[in-house]
Amino acid sequence: MPAADCESGLSPADVAGAGAANGNPGHWRTYYRHVLLLAYQSCGVVYGDLSTSPLYVYKSTFTGSLRRFQDEEIVFGVFSLVFWTLTLIPLLKYVFIVLAADDNGEGGTFALYSLLVRHAKFSLMPNQEAADEELTAYYRPGYAPQETPILTALRQFLEKHRKSRTFLLVTVLLGASLVIGDGVLTPAMSVLSSFSGLQVHSNKLTNGEVVILSCTVLVCLFMLQHWGTHRVAFLFAPVVIVWLLLLGALGVYNIVAWNPRVLRALSPYYLVRFFQRTGRDGWISLGGILLSMTGTEAMYADLGHFTAASIRVAFVGLIYPCLVLQYMGQAAFLSKSPDCDIRFVFFESIPTSIFWPVLVIATLAAIVGSQAVISATFSIVRQCTALGCFPHVKIVHTSWRIHGQIYSPEINWILMLLCIAITVGLRDTTLIGNAYGMACAGVMLVTTLLMALVIVFVWQYSCLVAALFLVAFGVVEAMYLSAALMKVPQGGWLPLALSLVFIAVMYVWHYGTRRKHLFDVQNKVSLKWIHALGPSLGIVRVPGIGLIYTELATGVPAIFSHFVTNLPAFHQVLVFICVKAVPVPHVRDEERHLVGRIGPREFRMYRCVVRHGYKDVLAEDTDFENDLVLRIAEFVQMEAAGDQRCSSGGDDGGGSVEGRMAVVPRPSDLARTGLLMMEPGEEESVVARAAAAAAKPESLHSLHTMHEAESPGFASRRRVRFEVADEHTDPRVKEELSALVEAKHAGVAYILGHSYIKARKSSSVFKKFAVNVAYAFLRKNCRGPAVALNIPHISLIEVGMIYYV
């Protein structure tokens, strides 16, 4: 099974495959060591939330009218519900089924959506190209389309009916927004629950003081996030492991000391008796039992930080047995202590002699419990941004060894402010728990719906198998969700309000981005018009390379005609750069760049499509210009030789066929490019700088000098020089490469179209508000394209244009 990149640079699947192929026990030992290491780390990141559920499950369940049913049989029934819920949803559904639906090692709601987009064409974005399907990671290994009449009819219905695809997208956005809502609610719930234990033996401590302590710890927790997941994991994992072992030991103690008959509650008989006796009150109490599953979705959402094997090992070997023992022990204590304060049932079940050590570890574990959903929130936001469903925010790759471990400062501080506001505003863990349960049930139900589609379209099992999965898990989760909906007035409204805000932001951004892209597609410049301009394009061609950034992977954008008609001169070499997200988690470096030609050879116009996955982080590439020159040079050589690796391009929109596109990795052998690249010494650098200074105005030269002093990478990129090799036999190739090298030495300019979209006057009021107000506000307050694409400011030219959509 594909997995995320690891510290060794190989996935566990690669290591295991090598061991199986070579029969070398050393490879197997490396694999198992790696799995155990990641399993250890996952305890501190993935399972912190799930492991702190015993702090508040029984409290939330018995709050309200169920309190009057509190006798041994009902307590045993509640434990039976908890046991079978943990077994059915986290263990059976997630560990054994959902974790297998990874998208090249990545998990989460958008990973499922990405699988469906690639295998069933459900995307609403019109920028999918046939060349993307040739990516190694595009289809699952061994995938071969198998069409049956039912599958074909279902696929055609979903692909043809736009409303069905819109509904699917909104469902995905709902799941993503609920995960982000979890990132707000989990820290408040976990930390506040742990500090409330102080009131068991300290009656003078007021609720206000508990809230102040909780807020202080929450601020410290969010300030730790910039360290990165791997550092936080090593710091937190020992705390969670000690906490889990302590939970298991306390559970065994309470079983032996209070009521060993609780072992009978493993039978579903007590589950049936619970509903027979409690009726509607028992059904409403499912909202409290639901909290025993909180944090389960993090197992799947954080899959990219670890591997499926490591998460399974940790859950089956440690998490599941310790939680079951703890819930069983609390049930044994509660069945013999009907007069205990249900608000502090966990802390009252602890022997007095070890109360304070347990309280300290519980507090630390509660802090750790927030880490799982915070990490998941960063991953979800990154995926939403890459797939065009969230405004651009800063993404920091916190580990150069472990791909997928990221941090977003803006999202981190927003989560912190919302979390503190909820803690101060609600102050009651019962109200926060009602909100928490609502978000948890909603995310799980969305995952079940998407998994049913994945089973049919990606795994290609029969619709009967998908229906069985949907019924087996969807019905149970729908029951829990219905119980949580009953508590909307008592705090359950909070995740609904948060989800509504997040969905509105995501959908407005997606809608505006899609409308802008559709405008570009429908108003592409015809190649016939460009051909009519001639090689000079009707303007003065000046020395240098102009990199024109566009969102189109084929054709010439409308903004180019705006450039031509408003600028008196243009560079002698033009390269249209399209930085494009594809619905795969990661794109290999050797498959990342597509290079092609636009128009005849003498026009000196090229296209470069830079593809990245939704989990790839766009880091600053200080050698991008040199890489681009080398790739264009190799493409020229491939084109001249008639290399068969070139694939056909798209229609330009004017009836002509655009030049061929080829996947061009950075050449490891410069002989293939026909160029020589020199790293000049200090003396050559001085000469080069003197020549450049003589050709530039003094003010412009001083600006470049200042920028190079502040950006060493920029300076080194400028000093690299190329020469054309002498062994060329084709004079046309030599002439083209000479023009390319001459343009590179003259300088590179980055040209970015700063386009604004506005709704037409005939548009509806809703569309005018969505485009002119909401989308404009988000675009103004998010990171601009130049920053997101790491474009050097000193070389940037921006040209504004208004799109009426």
C-alpha positions in Angstrom: 0.0 0.0 0.0 1.4 3.4 -0.9 2.5 5.4 2.1 3.8 8.9 2.9 7.5 9.6 2.6 9.5 8.6 5.6 12.8 9.5 7.2 14.7 6.9 5.3 13.4 8.3 2.0 11.5 5.1 1.2 8.0 4.1 2.1 7.4 1.0 4.2 5.8 -0.6 1.1 9.1 0.0 -0.8 11.1 -1.5 2.0 8.8 -4.5 2.4 8.7 -5.1 -1.3 12.5 -5.1 -1.4 12.7 -7.5 1.5 10.2 -9.8 -0.1 12.0 -9.7 -3.5 15.5 -10.2 -2.1 14.6 -12.5 0.8 16.9 -10.3 2.9 16.0 -10.3 6.6 17.7 -7.0 7.0 15.1 -5.3 4.8 12.3 -6.8 6.9 14.0 -5.6 10.1 14.2 -2.1 8.7 10.6 -2.2 7.7 9.4 -3.3 11.1 11.6 -0.8 12.9 10.2 2.0 10.7 6.6 0.8 11.4 7.1 0.7 15.1 8.8 4.1 15.1 5.8 5.7 13.3 3.4 3.8 15.5 5.1 5.4 18.5 4.9 8.8 16.9 1.3 8.4 15.9 0.3 8.0 19.6 1.3 11.6 20.2 -0.4 13.0 17.1 -3.2 10.8 16.0 -4.6 9.2 19.2 -4.3 12.0 21.7 -7.9 13.0 21.2 -9.4 9.5 21.2 -7.4 8.6 24.4 -8.9 11.5 26.4 -12.5 10.5 25.7 -12.9 8.6 29.0 -12.7 12.0 30.8 -16.2 12.9 29.7 -18.1 10.1 28.0 -20.0 8.8 31.1 -20.5 12.3 32.3 -22.2 13.4 29.0 -24.2 10.2 28.7 -25.8 10.3 32.2 -26.4 14.1 32.1 -30.1 14.7 31.9 -33.1 12.3 32.2 -31.0 9.2 31.9 -29.7 9.8 35.4 -32.9 8.4 36.9 -32.3 5.0 35.2 -28.8 4.7 36.7 -28.7 1.1 38.0 -26.4 -1.8 37.3 -28.2 -3.0 34.2 -28.4 0.4 32.6 -24.7 1.1 33.4 -23.8 -2.2 31.9 -25.9 -1.3 28.9 -24.1 2.0 28.4 -20.7 0.2 28.5 -22.0 -2.3 26.0 -22.9 0.5 23.7 -19.5 2.1 24.1 -17.7 -1.3 23.5 -19.7 -2.1 20.3 -19.4 1.4 19.1 -15.6 1.3 19.4 -15.5 -2.1 17.8 -17.8 -1.3 14.9 -16.7 2.3 13.9 -13.0 2.9 14.8 -11.8 -0.7 14.7 -13.8 -2.3 11.9 -14.7 0.7 9.7 -11.6 2.9 10.0 -8.7 0.6 10.9 -9.6 -2.3 8.5 -11.6 -0.6 5.7 -11.2 3.2 5.4 -7.4 3.2 5.9 -7.1 1.0 2.8 -8.7 3.8 0.7 -5.6 5.9 0.8 -4.7 8.2 -2.0 -1.0 7.3 -2.5 -0.5 7.3 1.2 -2.7 10.3 2.0 -6.1 10.3 3.8 -8.9 12.5 4.7 -12.2 13.7 3.1 -10.4 15.4 0.1 -8.3 12.3 -0.5 -11.5 10.3 -1.1 -12.8 13.1 -3.3 -9.5 13.2 -5.3 -9.9 9.4 -5.9 -13.4 9.9 -7.3 -12.4 12.9 -9.4 -9.6 10.9 -11.1 -11.5 7.6 -11.5 -15.0 8.9 -12.3 -14.6 12.5 -13.7 -16.7 14.2 -10.9 -14.7 17.4 -10.8 -16.3 20.8 -11.5 -13.0 22.4 -12.5 -12.5 22.5 -16.3 -8.7 22.3 -16.2 -8.2 18.5 -16.3 -6.0 17.5 -19.2 -5.4 14.1 -20.8 -1.6 14.4 -20.0 -2.4 14.4 -16.3 -3.8 10.8 -16.6 -0.3 9.7 -17.6 1.1 10.6 -14.1 2.3 7.5 -12.2 0.2 8.3 -9.2 -3.0 9.2 -11.1 -4.6 5.7 -11.0 -4.4 3.1 -8.3 -1.8 0.3 -9.1 -3.5 -2.4 -11.1 -6.5 -0.3 -11.9 -8.4 -1.3 -15.1 -11.9 0.1 -15.9 -14.6 -2.5 -15.6 -17.9 -1.3 -16.9 -21.1 -3.0 -15.9 -24.6 -1.8 -17.0 -25.4 -0.5 -13.5 -22.0 1.1 -13.0 -22.1 2.7 -16.4 -25.6 4.1 -15.8 -24.5 5.5 -12.4 -21.4 7.0 -13.8 -23.2 8.7 -16.6 -25.8 10.1 -14.3 -23.3 11.6 -12.0 -21.1 12.9 -14.8 -23.9 14.4 -16.9 -26.0 16.0 -14.1 -24.1 19.1 -12.8 -26.3 19.3 -9.7 -25.2 15.8 -8.6 -21.5 16.9 -8.9 -22.3 20.1 -7.0 -24.0 18.1 -4.3 -20.9 15.8 -4.1 -18.6 18.9 -3.8 -20.8 20.5 -1.1 -20.8 17.2 0.8 -17.0 17.1 0.7 -16.8 20.7 1.8 -19.1 19.9 4.7 -16.8 17.1 5.8 -13.8 19.4 5.5 -15.5 22.2 7.4 -16.5 19.8 10.2 -12.9 18.6 10.6 -11.8 22.3 10.9 -14.6 22.7 13.4 -13.1 19.8 15.3 -9.9 21.7 15.4 -11.7 24.4 17.3 -13.8 22.3 19.7 -11.3 19.5 20.6 -8.7 21.7 22.4 -11.5 23.5 24.4 -13.2 20.2 25.3 -10.1 18.2 26.3 -8.3 20.9 28.3 -11.3 22.2 30.1 -12.4 18.6 31.0 -9.0 17.8 32.5 -8.7 21.0 34.6 -12.2 20.5 35.9 -10.8 17.5 37.9 -9.1 20.0 40.1 -12.5 20.8 41.6 -12.8 17.3 43.0 -10.3 17.9 45.8 -10.2 21.7 45.7 -13.6 23.1 46.4 -12.3 26.7 46.5 -11.4 26.6 42.8 -14.1 28.5 40.8 -15.2 27.8 37.3 -13.7 31.1 36.2 -10.3 30.2 37.5 -10.5 26.8 35.7 -11.4 28.7 32.5 -8.4 31.0 32.9 -6.0 28.0 33.5 -7.5 26.3 30.4 -7.0 29.4 28.2 -3.4 29.8 29.3 -2.6 26.2 28.4 -4.4 26.5 25.0 -2.3 29.5 24.1 0.9 27.6 24.9 -0.3 24.6 22.9 -0.9 26.7 19.7 2.4 28.4 20.2 4.1 25.0 20.0 2.7 24.3 16.5 5.5 26.0 14.6 7.9 23.4 15.8 6.3 20.9 13.4 4.5 17.6 13.7 7.5 15.4 14.1 9.0 17.4 17.0 5.6 17.7 18.7 5.1 13.9 18.2 8.3 13.0 19.9 7.5 15.4 22.7 3.9 14.2 23.2 4.1 10.5 22.4 5.5 9.4 25.8 2.8 11.3 27.5 0.0 9.6 25.6 1.6 6.1 26.0 1.9 6.6 29.8 -1.6 7.9 29.9 -3.0 4.9 28.0 -1.1 2.4 30.1 -2.5 4.2 33.2 -6.0 4.0 31.8 -5.7 0.3 31.2 -4.3 -0.3 34.7 -7.0 1.8 36.4 -9.6 -0.1 34.4 -8.3 -3.4 35.6 -8.2 -2.1 39.2 -11.8 -0.9 39.1 -13.0 -4.1 37.6 -11.4 -6.2 40.3 -12.2 -3.8 43.2 -15.8 -2.9 42.4 -17.7 -5.2 40.1 -16.1 -8.1 38.1 -19.6 -8.9 36.7 -19.1 -6.0 34.3 -17.4 -8.5 32.0 -20.9 -9.8 31.2 -21.6 -6.4 29.6 -19.5 -7.4 26.6 -22.6 -9.3 25.5 -25.0 -7.3 23.2 -27.8 -8.5 25.5 -27.3 -5.5 27.7 -27.3 -3.2 24.7 -30.8 -4.5 23.8 -32.0 -4.2 27.4 -30.7 -0.6 27.6 -33.0 0.5 24.8 -35.9 -1.6 26.0 -35.9 0.1 29.4 -34.9 3.7 28.5 -36.7 4.2 25.2 -36.4 7.8 23.9 -34.2 8.9 26.8 -31.7 6.2 25.8 -31.8 7.3 22.2 -31.0 10.9 23.2 -28.1 9.7 25.4 -26.4 8.4 22.3 -25.1 11.9 21.9 -22.9 11.3 25.0 -21.8 7.8 23.9 -20.9 9.3 20.5 -18.0 11.1 22.3 -16.2 7.8 22.8 -15.4 8.0 19.0 -14.2 11.6 18.9 -10.8 11.7 17.3 -11.4 8.6 15.2 -11.5 10.6 11.9 -7.9 11.9 12.8 -6.7 8.3 12.1 -7.6 8.8 8.5 -7.0 12.5 8.1 -3.5 12.2 9.5 -2.6 9.2 7.4 -0.2 11.4 5.3 1.9 12.1 8.4 2.4 8.4 9.1 1.4 5.1 7.4 -1.6 2.8 7.5 0.4 0.0 9.0 1.8 2.1 11.8 -1.7 3.5 12.7 -3.2 0.0 12.7 -0.4 -1.4 14.9 -0.8 1.4 17.4 -4.6 1.1 17.6 -4.9 -2.7 17.8 -1.9 -3.2 20.0 -2.4 -0.3 22.5 -5.3 2.1 22.0 -8.2 -0.2 21.7 -7.5 -2.6 24.6 -6.6 0.2 27.0 -9.8 2.2 26.2 -12.0 -0.9 26.5 -10.5 -1.7 29.9 -10.9 1.9 31.1 -14.6 2.2 30.0 -15.2 -1.2 31.6 -13.6 -0.1 34.9 -15.6 3.1 35.0 -18.8 1.1 34.5 -17.8 -1.2 37.3 -17.2 1.7 39.6 -20.4 3.5 38.6 -22.6 0.4 39.0 -21.6 0.3 42.7 -21.5 4.0 43.3 -24.8 5.4 42.2 -24.5 8.5 44.5 -21.2 9.7 43.1 -20.9 13.1 41.4 -21.4 12.1 37.7 -19.6 15.3 36.6 -16.3 13.9 38.0 -16.9 10.2 37.6 -13.5 9.5 36.1 -11.6 11.4 38.8 -13.7 9.8 41.6 -12.9 6.3 40.3 -9.2 7.0 40.9 -7.8 5.7 44.2 -7.1 8.6 46.5 -3.4 7.7 46.9 -2.6 8.3 43.2 -5.1 11.0 42.4 -2.7 13.9 41.9 -0.2 12.1 39.7 -3.1 10.9 37.5 -4.6 14.4 37.4 -1.2 15.8 36.1 -0.9 13.1 33.5 -4.6 13.5 32.5 -4.0 17.3 32.0 -0.9 16.6 29.9 -2.8 14.0 27.9 -5.7 16.4 27.3 -3.3 18.9 25.9 -1.8 16.3 23.6 -5.3 15.3 22.6 -5.7 18.5 20.8 -2.7 17.9 18.6 -4.5 15.2 16.4 -7.2 17.5 15.0 -4.9 20.5 14.8 -2.5 18.5 12.5 -5.6 17.2 10.6 -6.8 20.8 10.1 -3.6 21.9 8.6 -3.7 19.0 6.2 -7.3 19.6 5.2 -6.7 23.4 4.6 -3.7 22.5 2.4 -5.8 20.1 0.3 -8.6 22.6 0.0 -6.2 25.3 -1.2 -4.6 23.1 -3.8 -7.9 22.0 -5.2 -9.2 25.5 -5.5 -11.6 25.4 -2.5 -9.8 27.7 0.0 -8.0 31.1 -0.2 -4.2 31.0 -0.4 -2.6 30.9 3.1 1.0 30.4 4.1 2.0 26.8 4.3 5.3 25.9 6.0 6.9 22.5 5.4 8.2 21.7 8.9 10.2 18.6 8.0 12.5 18.2 5.1 12.7 14.4 5.7 9.0 13.6 6.2 6.8 14.9 3.4 3.3 16.1 4.4 4.1 17.5 7.8 3.1 21.1 7.5 2.1 24.2 9.5 0.0 27.2 8.6 0.5 30.3 10.8 -2.8 32.0 9.8 -4.9 29.0 10.4 -3.1 28.3 13.6 -3.9 31.7 15.1 -7.5 31.6 13.8 -8.0 28.3 15.5 -6.5 29.6 18.7 -8.8 32.7 18.8 -11.9 30.6 18.1 -10.9 28.0 20.7 -10.4 30.6 23.4 -13.7 32.3 22.5 -15.6 29.0 22.8 -13.9 28.2 26.1 -14.7 31.6 27.6 -18.1 31.8 26.1 -19.6 28.4 26.9 -17.5 27.4 30.0 -19.4 24.2 30.3 -18.0 20.9 29.0 -21.5 19.5 28.6 -22.4 22.3 26.1 -19.1 21.9 24.3 -19.5 18.1 24.3 -22.9 18.5 22.6 -21.3 20.6 19.9 -18.3 18.2 19.7 -20.5 15.2 19.1 -22.4 16.9 16.3 -19.2 17.6 14.4 -17.9 14.1 15.0 -21.0 12.3 13.7 -21.2 14.6 10.7 -17.6 13.9 9.6 -18.1 10.1 10.0 -21.3 10.1 7.9 -19.7 12.1 5.1 -16.7 9.7 5.1 -19.2 6.7 4.9 -21.0 8.3 1.9 -17.8 9.0 0.0 -16.4 5.5 0.8 -19.5 3.9 -0.7 -18.7 5.7 -4.0 -15.0 4.7 -3.7 -16.0 1.1 -3.3 -17.9 1.3 -6.6 -15.8 3.5 -8.8 -12.3 3.1 -7.5 -12.2 -0.4 -6.0 -14.8 -1.5 -8.6 -16.7 -3.8 -6.3 -20.4 -4.4 -7.0 -23.0 -1.9 -5.9 -24.3 -4.6 -3.5 -21.0 -4.4 -1.5 -21.2 -0.6 -1.4 -24.8 -0.8 -0.2 -23.9 -3.2 2.5 -21.1 -0.9 3.7 -23.5 2.0 3.6 -26.2 0.2 5.6 -23.8 -1.4 8.1 -22.1 1.9 9.1 -24.3 4.6 7.7 -27.4 3.6 9.7 -25.4 3.4 12.9 -23.8 6.8 12.3 -27.2 8.3 11.3 -28.7 7.2 14.6 -25.9 8.9 16.5 -26.3 12.1 14.3 -30.0 12.1 15.0 -29.4 12.0 18.7 -26.8 14.8 18.4 -29.3 16.9 16.5 -31.7 16.7 19.5 -29.1 18.8 21.4 -28.8 21.6 18.9 -30.3 24.1 21.4 -27.8 22.9 24.1 -24.6 23.7 22.2 -25.2 21.6 19.1 -25.7 24.8 17.1 -22.1 25.7 17.4 -20.5 23.3 14.8 -23.4 24.0 12.5 -22.7 27.7 12.6 -18.9 27.1 12.2 -19.5 24.7 9.3 -21.8 27.2 7.6 -19.1 29.9 7.7 -16.4 27.6 6.5 -18.6 26.1 3.7 -19.5 29.6 2.6 -15.9 30.6 2.4 -14.9 27.4 0.6 -17.8 27.4 -1.9 -17.5 31.1 -2.7 -13.8 30.8 -3.4 -14.3 27.7 -5.5 -17.1 29.4 -7.4 -15.1 32.5 -8.1 -12.0 30.5 -9.1 -14.1 28.3 -11.4 -15.8 31.3 -13.1 -12.5 33.0 -13.7 -11.1 29.9 -15.2 -14.1 29.4 -17.4 -13.7 33.0 -18.7 -10.1 32.3 -19.6 -11.1 29.1 -21.4 -13.9 30.7 -23.3 -11.9 33.7 -24.3 -8.6 32.2 -25.4 -6.7 34.0 -28.1 -6.8 32.3 -31.4 -3.5 31.1 -32.9 -4.7 32.4 -36.2 -4.7 35.9 -34.7 -1.2 35.4 -33.4 0.0 34.0 -36.7 -1.4 37.1 -38.5 0.8 39.3 -36.3 4.0 37.7 -37.5 7.1 36.8 -35.6 7.4 40.2 -34.1 3.8 40.0 -32.8 3.2 43.5 -34.2 5.4 45.0 -31.5 9.1 45.6 -30.7 10.8 42.4 -29.5 13.5 43.4 -26.9 16.2 41.2 -25.5 15.3 39.0 -22.5 12.9 36.3 -21.5 9.3 37.1 -20.4 7.7 34.6 -18.2 3.9 35.1 -18.5 2.0 33.3 -15.7 -1.4 32.0 -16.6 -3.9 29.5 -15.3 -4.5 27.9 -18.7 -2.6 24.7 -19.5 -3.5 24.9 -23.2 -4.1 27.9 -25.5 -3.1 31.6 -25.1 -5.0 33.5 -22.3 -7.1 36.6 -23.1 -4.8 38.7 -21.0 -2.0 38.2 -23.5 -3.9 40.3 -26.1 -4.3 42.9 -23.3 -0.5 42.9 -23.0 0.1 43.2 -26.7 -2.3 46.1 -27.2 -1.1 48.0 -24.1 2.7 47.4 -24.0 4.9 49.0 -26.7 7.5 46.2 -26.5 7.8 42.6 -25.5 10.7 40.2 -24.8 12.3 38.2 -27.6 11.5 34.9 -25.9 8.1 34.4 -24.3 7.3 31.5 -22.0 3.8 30.9 -20.7 4.0 29.4 -17.2 1.0 27.5 -15.8 1.4 26.4 -12.2 -1.3 23.8 -11.9 -2.7 21.6 -9.1 -3.6 18.1 -10.2 -5.8 15.8 -8.1 -3.0 13.6 -6.8 -1.2 14.0 -3.5 2.3 14.2 -4.9 3.8 14.6 -8.3 7.2 13.1 -8.9 10.0 15.6 -9.8 10.7 13.9 -13.1 7.0 14.2 -14.1 6.4 17.7 -12.9 7.2 19.8 -16.0 5.5 19.7 -19.4 7.2 21.8 -22.0 5.9 22.7 -25.5 5.9 25.3 -28.2 3.3 27.9 -29.2 3.2 28.8 -32.8 6.0 28.5 -35.4 9.6 28.2 -34.4 10.6 31.8 -35.3 8.0 33.2 -32.9 10.1 32.0 -29.9 7.0 31.3 -27.8 7.0 28.3 -25.4 4.8 26.9 -22.7 5.8 25.2 -19.4 3.2 23.5 -17.2 4.4 23.0 -13.7 2.2 20.4 -12.0 2.0 19.8 -8.3 -0.2 17.6 -6.0 -2.6 18.8 -3.3 0.0 17.8 -0.6 3.0 19.3 -2.4 4.4 22.5 -0.8 5.5 25.2 -3.3 8.9 26.0 -1.9 11.0 28.8 -3.3 13.1 27.5 -6.2 16.2 29.7 -6.5 17.3 27.9 -9.6 14.0 28.0 -11.5 15.2 30.2 -14.4 18.2 28.0 -15.1 16.1 24.9 -14.9 13.6 26.4 -17.3 16.3 27.3 -19.9 17.7 23.7 -19.7 14.3 22.2 -20.1 13.4 24.3 -23.1 16.7 23.5 -24.7 16.1 19.8 -24.2 12.6 20.2 -25.7 14.1 21.9 -28.7 16.5 19.0 -29.2 13.7 16.4 -28.7 11.5 18.2 -31.2 14.2 18.3 -33.8 15.0 14.6 -33.3 11.3 13.7 -33.6 11.3 12.2 -30.1 8.3 10.0 -29.6 7.8 11.0 -26.0 6.0 14.1 -27.1 2.3 14.0 -26.6 -0.3 16.0 -28.6 -1.4 19.3 -27.2 -5.0 20.7 -27.0 -7.0 22.9 -29.3 -6.2 26.5 -29.2 -9.8 27.6 -29.6 -9.2 29.0 -33.0 -9.1 25.8 -35.1 -5.3 25.4 -35.2 -3.4 22.7 -33.4 -1.0 23.8 -30.7 2.6 22.5 -30.6 3.4 19.2 -29.0 4.0 18.9 -25.2 6.6 16.7 -23.6 7.4 15.7 -20.0 10.9 17.1 -19.6 12.8 16.5 -16.3 15.8 18.5 -15.4 18.6 17.1 -17.6 21.2 15.2 -15.7 23.4 15.2 -18.8 23.9 18.7 -20.3 24.9 17.1 -23.6 21.3 16.4 -24.3 20.5 20.1 -24.2 23.2 21.3 -26.4 24.2 23.9 -23.8 27.2 24.4 -21.6 26.5 25.9 -18.1 29.3 27.7 -16.3 29.6 28.6 -12.7 31.8 31.8 -13.0 34.4 32.5 -10.4 34.7 35.7 -8.6 36.8 37.4 -11.3 34.3 36.4 -14.0 31.4 37.5 -11.8 33.0 41.0 -11.5 33.3 41.2 -15.3 29.8 40.0 -15.8 28.5 42.5 -13.3 30.4 45.3 -14.9 29.0 44.4 -18.3 25.5 44.2 -16.9 25.9 47.6 -15.1 27.0 49.2 -18.4 23.9 48.0 -20.1 21.5 49.1 -17.4 20.5 52.5 -16.0 22.3 53.3 -12.7 19.1 53.3 -10.7 18.0 49.9 -12.0 21.5 48.5 -11.4 21.5 49.7 -7.8 18.1 48.1 -7.2 19.4 44.8 -8.5 22.5 45.1 -6.4 20.5 45.8 -3.3 18.1 42.8 -4.0 21.0 40.4 -4.7 22.6 41.5 -1.4 19.4 40.6 0.5 18.8 37.4 -1.5 21.9 35.3 -2.0 20.0 32.7 -4.0 18.8 35.3 -6.4 22.3 36.5 -6.9 23.7 33.0 -7.6 20.9 32.4 -10.1 21.8 35.5 -12.0 25.5 34.7 -12.3 25.0 31.3 -14.0 25.9 31.7 -17.7 25.2 29.4 -20.7 26.9 28.8 -24.0 25.8 26.9 -27.0 27.9 23.8 -27.7 29.7 23.7 -31.1 28.7 20.2 -32.2 25.2 21.1 -33.5 24.6 20.0 -37.1 21.1 21.5 -37.4 21.5 25.2 -38.0 17.9 25.9 -36.9 18.5 24.3 -33.5 21.7 26.2 -33.0 20.0 29.5 -34.0 17.1 28.8 -31.6 19.4 27.9 -28.7 21.6 30.9 -29.3 18.5 33.2 -29.2 17.5 31.5 -25.9 20.9 31.9 -24.3 21.1 35.5 -25.5 17.7 36.2 -24.0 18.6 34.6 -20.7 21.8 36.7 -20.4 19.8 39.8 -21.1 17.5 39.1 -18.1 14.3 37.5 -17.1 11.0 39.3 -16.2 8.0 37.7 -14.5 4.7 39.0 -16.0 1.6 38.4 -14.0 -2.0 39.2 -14.9 -3.7 40.8 -12.0 -7.2 40.0 -13.0 -10.4 41.0 -11.1 -13.7 39.3 -11.7 -17.0 41.2 -11.5 -20.6 39.9 -12.1 -22.4 41.2 -15.1 -25.1 43.8 -14.6 -27.7 41.2 -15.6 -26.6 38.7 -12.9 -28.8 37.7 -10.0 -28.4 39.4 -6.6 -26.9 36.3 -5.2 -24.2 36.1 -7.9 -23.4 39.8 -7.5 -23.0 39.4 -3.8 -20.9 36.2 -4.2 -18.6 37.6 -6.8 -18.4 41.3 -6.2 -18.4 41.2 -2.4 -17.6 37.9 -0.9 -15.0 36.6 -3.4 -13.5 40.1 -3.8 -13.1 40.3 0.0 -11.4 36.9 0.2 -9.1 37.6 -2.7 -8.1 41.0 -1.2 -7.2 39.4 2.2 -5.5 36.2 1.2 -1.9 35.7 -0.1 -1.5 37.2 -3.6 -0.4 35.0 -6.6 3.0 36.5 -6.7 3.7 35.5 -3.0 2.0 32.1 -3.4 4.2 31.4 -6.5 7.4 32.7 -4.9 8.0 35.2 -7.7 10.9 37.6 -7.0 9.5 41.1 -6.5 12.4 42.9 -8.2 11.5 41.2 -11.6 7.7 41.3 -11.4 5.5 43.1 -13.8 1.7 43.1 -13.0 -0.9 44.1 -15.5 -4.5 44.5 -14.3 -7.6 43.3 -16.2 -11.3 43.0 -15.3 -13.3 39.9 -16.1 -17.0 40.2 -16.4 -18.5 36.7 -15.6 
